[in-house]
């Protein structure tokens, strides 16, 4: 019974991490790239408007960073619940 509870707690925490990271990615890709594009376009980086930069490149960079964050979180979670190898 303990293994079942342990597995459920592990999965619940994993899903929480996934939802948080996907929410961050959605906020950056949809929010910064589409909704707040006009406000961000007043700022320029290397000659490009910031709204354009987020829509074209920023969301991809954030997604790659979130992948590394997820790997780190899952390694900690695996150790916490004894699933590490």
Secondary structure, 3 states (H helix, E strand, C coil): CHHHHHHHHHHHHHHHHHHHHHHHHHHHHHHHHHHCHHHHCCCEECCEEHHHHHHHHHHHHHHHHHHHHHHHHHHHHHHHHCCCC
